[in-house]
Amino acid sequence: MQKTALGRLVSYEMGKSLQEGLGEVQEMIDICDFAVGLSRQLHGLTMHSERTDHRMYEQWHPLGIVGIISAFNFPVAVWSWNAMLAWVCGDVTIWKPSEKTPLCSLACQQVVTEVFENNGVPGGVSCIVNGGRDVGEWLAKDGRIPLVSATGSTRMGKAVGAEVGARLGRSLLELGGNNAIIITRHADLDMALRACLFGAVGTSGQRCTSTRRLIIHADIYDTFREKLIKSYAQLRIGDPLDEGNHVGPLIDRDAVSNYEKALRAAQEQGGRAAVSGEVLSGPGYESGCYVRPAIIEATSDMAIVQEETFAPILYLLRYEGDIHDAITIQNNVRQGLSSAVMTTDLREAERFLGARGSDCGIANVNIGTSGAEIGGAFGGEKETGGGRESGSDAWKNYMRRQTNTINFGDHLPLAQGIKFDI
């Protein structure tokens, strides 16, 4: 009932296209459905005991309070990944949304309040505290909050992880991504083009799963580069509420500044612009936050290529040899969130997914790096933080495990056959 209104608000406040705003709200709806079903499946294991007339099993109990720190780029979906699961696990939540998207958080809280009132749930199960960095700091430091789930930059995540770790609390970190798509010479280039285009410019390059690097086999490099250049020329940049536009604004002028710095660094380090980036001006662009998505031909050893810039900058990297050469380039960054390979060769696909393949938490074949479904656990390795949210068994993050042993016999044998008779 509220999908259209909330989707428009997401698009208006964050700047992503209306289709993406509606898609984000649908993701919130989907995780609600998932959590309702999950509430009947919070299962433990039963284990055989080595002792006669004993039974062992494990069960899961609520943690109590879960702190949630979310980022501006997904102002409703990422909160819902955490909150919906935490609630069905028996926890209450304290949400610190991004100070850049406060209206979305207030709208979500209002929707939740109405649902809780209609179902006799105390309002305090969902708490919201809007504010800046100081709010995140006290969430991280407060010993009454056993779990803090934080989404944002690696720098922020390291600070939260250190504070929570200092009090031996738990942190669930979803941090930066420097995501790559490998395009082998066996790829369906038309399919690859669609995947790369949305991955690179969707949400104006402000997704943690945005495609930052294309690792293209030398045999098809020139052909695919030309396809990309032609596609970029057709992008429409403007008001995100206009469904005719593909690319909206960056979140603020600080993001624009980072975009410009990255382009300068790429040029200074030897990169060559296949599609030049610029800050747009004129009618409709008065905010100074609209930029042209850029394509830079680069090499993997360039320092800027090792960094995540939250903006629509795509680096083209050439590789020769086999799939393992491409995988080596892909894995040679500090982040490890999302990855993909475009290939019609079964061996290449399976090697990409194997133990010597992608080191990312998400590894896709013939789809892009963006657009995860809620059924799978979402998260990454290395400086992405190691956290897992949303589907699969991510619910275990929001509960504490307890192992139980029951003696239903009339003797008290000790484990490991130990004798302690008096």
DOKEKE-51313 format. One line per field, with one value per residue (C-alpha): x, y, z; residue in three letters. Coordinates in steps of 0.05 Angstrom, whole numbers, plus 32768, in hexadecimal, padded with zeros to 4 digits. Example, Ala and Ser with C-alpha at 12.3 -4.5 7.8 and 13.67 -1.06 7.14 Angstrom:
<rs>
x [80F6; 8111]
y [7FA6; 7FEB]
z [809C; 808F]
residu [ALA; SER]
</rs>
This chain:
<rs>
x [8000; 8039; 806A; 8060; 8063; 80A0; 80C3; 80BA; 80D5; 8113; 811E; 8112; 813E; 8176; 8177; 8172; 8143; 80F9; 80FD; 8136; 8110; 80D4; 8102; 8121; 80DD; 80CB; 810A; 80F0; 80AD; 80D1; 80FB; 80BC; 809D; 80DE; 80E2; 809A; 80A8; 80EB; 80CA; 80B2; 80F7; 8128; 8142; 817A; 819C; 8194; 81D4; 81DF; 8200; 8239; 8217; 81DE; 819A; 81B1; 8199; 81BD; 81A1; 81AB; 817A; 817C; 8167; 815D; 8199; 816C; 817F; 819B; 81B9; 81B4; 81DE; 81C9; 81E4; 81C3; 81C5; 8191; 816A; 8132; 8149; 8187; 8164; 812D; 815F; 8175; 8136; 8105; 8133; 8144; 80FB; 80E6; 8123; 8105; 8132; 8122; 8148; 8166; 8171; 81A1; 8193; 81C1; 81BB; 81B7; 8174; 814C; 8108; 810A; 8118; 80DF; 80AF; 80C5; 80BC; 8076; 8063; 807F; 805B; 8018; 8026; 803A; 7FFD; 7FCF; 7FEF; 7FF8; 8044; 8064; 807F; 80C3; 80D4; 80E9; 8110; 8130; 8164; 8175; 81B7; 8200; 823F; 8236; 81F8; 821E; 8256; 8229; 8206; 824B; 8262; 8222; 822C; 81E1; 81DF; 81FD; 81FC; 8208; 81FC; 821E; 821C; 8249; 8291; 82CC; 82E6; 82A5; 82A2; 82E7; 82D4; 8293; 82B5; 82EC; 82BA; 828C; 82C6; 82E5; 82A8; 82A6; 8265; 8253; 8255; 8236; 825B; 8246; 827B; 829A; 829D; 82CC; 82A5; 82BB; 829B; 82C9; 82B7; 82D7; 82DE; 82A5; 8274; 8231; 8245; 81FE; 81EC; 822E; 821F; 81DD; 81FB; 8236; 820B; 81DB; 8212; 823C; 8208; 81CD; 81C2; 81F7; 822C; 8219; 820A; 823A; 8232; 823D; 826B; 82AD; 82DA; 82D2; 8307; 8302; 8328; 8357; 8336; 82F4; 830C; 8306; 82C3; 82A4; 82C1; 829E; 825C; 8262; 8273; 8236; 8209; 8224; 8213; 81CA; 81C5; 8193; 81A8; 8177; 813D; 8138; 80EC; 80E9; 80E5; 8106; 8148; 817B; 81AA; 8199; 81C6; 81FD; 81E7; 820A; 8243; 8275; 8267; 8271; 82B4; 82CA; 82B5; 82E0; 831B; 8318; 8316; 8353; 8378; 8368; 8384; 83C3; 83CF; 83CC; 8383; 8362; 831A; 82F0; 82B4; 82C6; 82A5; 828D; 825F; 8221; 8205; 81CB; 817F; 816D; 81B4; 81B4; 81C4; 820A; 8201; 81F5; 8232; 8240; 8252; 829B; 82C1; 830C; 833D; 836D; 839B; 838F; 83CD; 83B4; 83A8; 8364; 834C; 8359; 8329; 82DD; 82C2; 8278; 8268; 825D; 82A5; 82B4; 82FB; 830A; 8342; 835E; 8375; 8395; 839A; 8365; 832F; 8361; 8387; 8346; 8335; 8379; 836C; 8326; 833C; 8377; 8351; 8343; 82F7; 82D1; 8287; 826A; 8286; 826F; 8288; 8267; 8275; 8253; 828C; 827A; 82C2; 82CE; 828E; 829E; 82E6; 82CD; 82A0; 82D2; 8302; 8337; 8304; 82E3; 82F3; 82B3; 8276; 824C; 8261; 8233; 8234; 8213; 81F3; 8212; 822C; 81ED; 81A7; 81AD; 816D; 8158; 8159; 81A4; 81D3; 81EF; 8236; 827F; 82C5; 8306; 82FA; 82B1; 82AC; 8296; 824E; 8211; 81CB; 8187; 817A; 8196; 81A9; 81BB; 8187; 81B9; 81DD; 81A3; 819F; 81CC; 81D9; 81D0; 81E4; 81B9; 81C5; 818C; 8198; 8158; 8179; 8185; 81D2; 8203; 823A; 826F; 8284; 82C2; 82BA; 82D8; 82D1; 82C6; 82AA; 82AB]
y [8000; 802F; 8016; 804E; 8087; 806B; 805A; 80A2; 80BB; 808F; 80A9; 80F1; 80F2; 80C2; 80D2; 808D; 8083; 8078; 8030; 8023; 8046; 801A; 7FDD; 7FED; 7FF1; 7FAE; 7F92; 7FAA; 7F88; 7F48; 7F45; 7F4E; 7F11; 7EEB; 7EFC; 7EE7; 7EA2; 7E9F; 7EAB; 7E63; 7E47; 7E60; 7E1B; 7DFB; 7DB8; 7D77; 7D51; 7D0A; 7D08; 7CD8; 7CCB; 7C9B; 7CBB; 7D00; 7D2E; 7D6A; 7DA2; 7DEB; 7E24; 7E6E; 7EA7; 7EF1; 7F1F; 7F56; 7F98; 7F9F; 7FE1; 7FF1; 8025; 802C; 8053; 8086; 805C; 802A; 8053; 801F; 7FDB; 7FD0; 7FE5; 7FB3; 7F7B; 7F83; 7F99; 7F66; 7F2C; 7F49; 7F51; 7F09; 7EF2; 7F15; 7F53; 7F9D; 7FCC; 8011; 802F; 8067; 8078; 80A1; 80EB; 80F5; 80D1; 80E0; 80E6; 809E; 8086; 80AE; 8092; 804B; 8056; 8070; 8034; 8005; 802A; 8020; 7FD6; 7FCC; 7FF0; 7FC6; 7F86; 7F96; 7F9C; 7FCE; 800A; 8006; 7FC8; 7FF8; 8035; 806A; 809E; 80CF; 80F3; 80F5; 80D1; 80D9; 80AE; 8076; 807C; 8073; 8037; 8018; 8026; 8014; 7FD1; 7FC6; 7FBB; 7F76; 7F7D; 7FB9; 7FB0; 7FE7; 7FF5; 8029; 8038; 800D; 8047; 804B; 8000; 7FFC; 8031; 800D; 7FC9; 7FE3; 8003; 7FC7; 7F96; 7FBD; 7FAA; 7F64; 7F71; 7F58; 7F81; 7F6F; 7F98; 7FA5; 7FD4; 7FE9; 7FC4; 7FCB; 7F9C; 7F7F; 7F5C; 7F2E; 7F2B; 7EEF; 7EE4; 7EB1; 7EE5; 7EF7; 7F40; 7F5B; 7F3B; 7F54; 7F9A; 7F9D; 7F82; 7FB3; 7FEF; 7FE9; 7FD4; 8010; 8049; 802F; 805A; 8088; 8056; 805D; 8014; 7FEB; 7FB8; 7FE9; 7FD1; 7FF7; 7FCC; 7FA6; 7F72; 7F63; 7F30; 7F4F; 7F2C; 7F51; 7F8F; 7FC0; 7FA5; 7FA8; 7FED; 8009; 7FEA; 800A; 804F; 804D; 8038; 806F; 80A2; 808E; 8098; 80CC; 80F2; 811B; 811D; 80D7; 80DD; 80E2; 8099; 80AC; 80B8; 8083; 80A8; 80D8; 8103; 80F1; 80F7; 8139; 8167; 8141; 8104; 8130; 8147; 80FF; 80EF; 8129; 8115; 80CD; 80E4; 8111; 80D9; 80A9; 80D9; 80E7; 809C; 808F; 8080; 8094; 80AB; 8082; 80AB; 80EB; 80FC; 8141; 8166; 817B; 81C2; 81E8; 81DF; 81A3; 819D; 81D8; 81AE; 81A0; 8156; 813A; 811B; 80F6; 80AD; 80A2; 8068; 8066; 8037; 8023; 7FEF; 7FC6; 7FE1; 8029; 8040; 805F; 801D; 7FFD; 802E; 8031; 8073; 8079; 8097; 807F; 8073; 8032; 8019; 7FED; 7FBB; 7F8D; 7F46; 7F0F; 7EC6; 7E9B; 7EA6; 7EA0; 7EDD; 7F05; 7EEA; 7EFF; 7F46; 7F46; 7F2D; 7F5D; 7F92; 7F9A; 7F95; 7F55; 7F61; 7F50; 7F33; 7F16; 7EF2; 7EF5; 7EB5; 7E7D; 7E4D; 7E1D; 7E13; 7E5E; 7E66; 7E2D; 7E43; 7E89; 7E6B; 7E39; 7E3B; 7E5F; 7E8D; 7ECD; 7EE0; 7F09; 7EFB; 7EFE; 7EDD; 7EDD; 7EBE; 7EE3; 7F18; 7F58; 7F6B; 7F90; 7F78; 7F44; 7F1E; 7F1B; 7ECF; 7ECB; 7EE4; 7F28; 7F3D; 7F3B; 7F2A; 7F4F; 7F9A; 7F90; 7F78; 7F2F; 7F3C; 7F19; 7F36; 7F26; 7EDE; 7E98; 7E8E; 7ED8; 7ED7; 7EB5; 7EF8; 7F13; 7EDB; 7EB8; 7E6D; 7E40; 7DF7; 7DCD; 7D88; 7D62; 7D25; 7CFC; 7CC1; 7CB0; 7CB4; 7CED; 7CD5; 7D07; 7D16; 7CF6; 7CBC; 7CE2; 7CBF; 7CEB; 7CBD; 7CCC]
z [8000; 8010; 7FDB; 7FA8; 7FDB; 7FFF; 7FBD; 7FA5; 7FE7; 7FE0; 7F9A; 7FAF; 7FEC; 7FD8; 7F8D; 7F6F; 7F34; 7F43; 7F2A; 7F5B; 7F93; 7F87; 7F82; 7FC5; 7FE6; 7FC6; 7FE5; 8028; 801B; 8006; 8045; 806F; 804D; 8056; 80A0; 80AE; 8091; 80B4; 80F7; 80F7; 80E4; 8118; 8121; 8149; 8142; 8169; 8176; 8191; 81D5; 81E5; 8228; 8230; 8240; 822C; 81F6; 81D9; 81AF; 81A1; 81A1; 8190; 81BD; 81AE; 81B8; 81D4; 81B3; 816D; 8155; 810B; 80E7; 809F; 8063; 8035; 7FF5; 800C; 803F; 804B; 8031; 805B; 809A; 808A; 807E; 80C6; 80EA; 80CE; 80DF; 8123; 8134; 8123; 814B; 8187; 8189; 818C; 815E; 8164; 811F; 810E; 80C5; 809A; 80AA; 805E; 8058; 8097; 8075; 805D; 80A4; 80C1; 808C; 809B; 80E5; 80D9; 80AF; 80E5; 811C; 80F9; 80EE; 8136; 8150; 8125; 813F; 8189; 8186; 81B6; 8191; 81B4; 818B; 8153; 8169; 813D; 814F; 8118; 811E; 8109; 8119; 8164; 8163; 8140; 8173; 81B0; 818F; 8185; 81CC; 81F2; 8215; 8218; 81CD; 81BF; 8173; 8147; 80FC; 80D4; 808A; 806A; 805A; 806F; 8098; 80BE; 80C7; 80E4; 8118; 812A; 812C; 815A; 818B; 818E; 8192; 81CC; 81F6; 81D8; 81B5; 8170; 8130; 80ED; 80B9; 8071; 8055; 8013; 7FD1; 7F96; 7F6A; 7F28; 7EED; 7EC5; 7E7B; 7E5A; 7E10; 7E16; 7E31; 7E13; 7E07; 7E03; 7E45; 7E63; 7E4B; 7E70; 7EAF; 7EAE; 7E9D; 7ED6; 7F06; 7EF6; 7EF1; 7F1A; 7F58; 7F39; 7F4E; 7F97; 7FA7; 7FD0; 7F98; 7F5F; 7F28; 7F2E; 7F02; 7EC1; 7EB5; 7E6A; 7E41; 7E0F; 7DD4; 7DDF; 7E04; 7DCA; 7DB4; 7DF9; 7E08; 7DCA; 7DDF; 7E23; 7E06; 7DD9; 7E13; 7E40; 7E0A; 7E11; 7E5C; 7E73; 7EB1; 7ED9; 7F0A; 7F28; 7F2D; 7EE1; 7ECB; 7E89; 7EAC; 7EBC; 7EEB; 7F23; 7F4F; 7F80; 7FC8; 7FD7; 7FC1; 7FEC; 7FC0; 7F82; 7F9E; 7FA8; 7F60; 7F46; 7F71; 7F58; 7F0F; 7F1A; 7F3D; 7F04; 7ED1; 7EFB; 7F03; 7EB8; 7EAC; 7E6A; 7E65; 7E35; 7E4D; 7E70; 7EB1; 7EC4; 7EF5; 7ECF; 7ED2; 7EB4; 7EB9; 7EE4; 7EFF; 7F2E; 7F6C; 7F52; 7F63; 7F1D; 7EFC; 7EBB; 7EC5; 7EB0; 7E92; 7E9E; 7E7C; 7EB3; 7ECF; 7F0D; 7F31; 7F31; 7F78; 7F67; 7F4A; 7F8E; 7FAF; 7FB1; 7F98; 7FA5; 7F61; 7F19; 7F05; 7EE0; 7ED5; 7E99; 7EA4; 7E6F; 7E7C; 7E53; 7E61; 7E84; 7EB8; 7EF1; 7ED8; 7EDA; 7F1F; 7F39; 7F22; 7F40; 7F84; 7F89; 7FAF; 7FFA; 7FF2; 7FE6; 7FDE; 7F99; 7F5A; 7F18; 7EDA; 7E96; 7E70; 7E4A; 7E5B; 7E93; 7EA9; 7EB0; 7ED8; 7F08; 7F11; 7F22; 7F58; 7F72; 7FAC; 7F82; 7F64; 7F7B; 7FC4; 7FCA; 7FF5; 7FB5; 7F74; 7F38; 7EF3; 7EB9; 7EE4; 7EFF; 7F43; 7F58; 7F67; 7F9E; 7FB0; 7FF9; 7FFC; 7FFE; 8034; 8020; 8033; 8022; 8039; 8048; 8053; 8043; 808B; 8088; 809C; 807F; 807E; 805F; 804A; 8055; 809E; 80AA; 80E1; 810F; 8116; 813D; 8170; 81A3; 819E; 81DB; 81E0; 820E; 822C; 824E; 827B; 827E; 82A0; 82E9; 82E7; 82DC; 82AD; 8299; 8252; 8235; 8265; 829F; 82E3; 8321; 8355; 83A0]
residu [MET; GLN; LYS; THR; ALA; LEU; GLY; ARG; LEU; VAL; SER; TYR; GLU; MET; GLY; LYS; SER; LEU; GLN; GLU; GLY; LEU; GLY; GLU; VAL; GLN; GLU; MET; ILE; ASP; ILE; CYS; ASP; PHE; ALA; VAL; GLY; LEU; SER; ARG; GLN; LEU; HIS; GLY; LEU; THR; MET; HIS; SER; GLU; ARG; THR; ASP; HIS; ARG; MET; TYR; GLU; GLN; TRP; HIS; PRO; LEU; GLY; ILE; VAL; GLY; ILE; ILE; SER; ALA; PHE; ASN; PHE; PRO; VAL; ALA; VAL; TRP; SER; TRP; ASN; ALA; MET; LEU; ALA; TRP; VAL; CYS; GLY; ASP; VAL; THR; ILE; TRP; LYS; PRO; SER; GLU; LYS; THR; PRO; LEU; CYS; SER; LEU; ALA; CYS; GLN; GLN; VAL; VAL; THR; GLU; VAL; PHE; GLU; ASN; ASN; GLY; VAL; PRO; GLY; GLY; VAL; SER; CYS; ILE; VAL; ASN; GLY; GLY; ARG; ASP; VAL; GLY; GLU; TRP; LEU; ALA; LYS; ASP; GLY; ARG; ILE; PRO; LEU; VAL; SER; ALA; THR; GLY; SER; THR; ARG; MET; GLY; LYS; ALA; VAL; GLY; ALA; GLU; VAL; GLY; ALA; ARG; LEU; GLY; ARG; SER; LEU; LEU; GLU; LEU; GLY; GLY; ASN; ASN; ALA; ILE; ILE; ILE; THR; ARG; HIS; ALA; ASP; LEU; ASP; MET; ALA; LEU; ARG; ALA; CYS; LEU; PHE; GLY; ALA; VAL; GLY; THR; SER; GLY; GLN; ARG; CYS; THR; SER; THR; ARG; ARG; LEU; ILE; ILE; HIS; ALA; ASP; ILE; TYR; ASP; THR; PHE; ARG; GLU; LYS; LEU; ILE; LYS; SER; TYR; ALA; GLN; LEU; ARG; ILE; GLY; ASP; PRO; LEU; ASP; GLU; GLY; ASN; HIS; VAL; GLY; PRO; LEU; ILE; ASP; ARG; ASP; ALA; VAL; SER; ASN; TYR; GLU; LYS; ALA; LEU; ARG; ALA; ALA; GLN; GLU; GLN; GLY; GLY; ARG; ALA; ALA; VAL; SER; GLY; GLU; VAL; LEU; SER; GLY; PRO; GLY; TYR; GLU; SER; GLY; CYS; TYR; VAL; ARG; PRO; ALA; ILE; ILE; GLU; ALA; THR; SER; ASP; MET; ALA; ILE; VAL; GLN; GLU; GLU; THR; PHE; ALA; PRO; ILE; LEU; TYR; LEU; LEU; ARG; TYR; GLU; GLY; ASP; ILE; HIS; ASP; ALA; ILE; THR; ILE; GLN; ASN; ASN; VAL; ARG; GLN; GLY; LEU; SER; SER; ALA; VAL; MET; THR; THR; ASP; LEU; ARG; GLU; ALA; GLU; ARG; PHE; LEU; GLY; ALA; ARG; GLY; SER; ASP; CYS; GLY; ILE; ALA; ASN; VAL; ASN; ILE; GLY; THR; SER; GLY; ALA; GLU; ILE; GLY; GLY; ALA; PHE; GLY; GLY; GLU; LYS; GLU; THR; GLY; GLY; GLY; ARG; GLU; SER; GLY; SER; ASP; ALA; TRP; LYS; ASN; TYR; MET; ARG; ARG; GLN; THR; ASN; THR; ILE; ASN; PHE; GLY; ASP; HIS; LEU; PRO; LEU; ALA; GLN; GLY; ILE; LYS; PHE; ASP; ILE]
</rs>
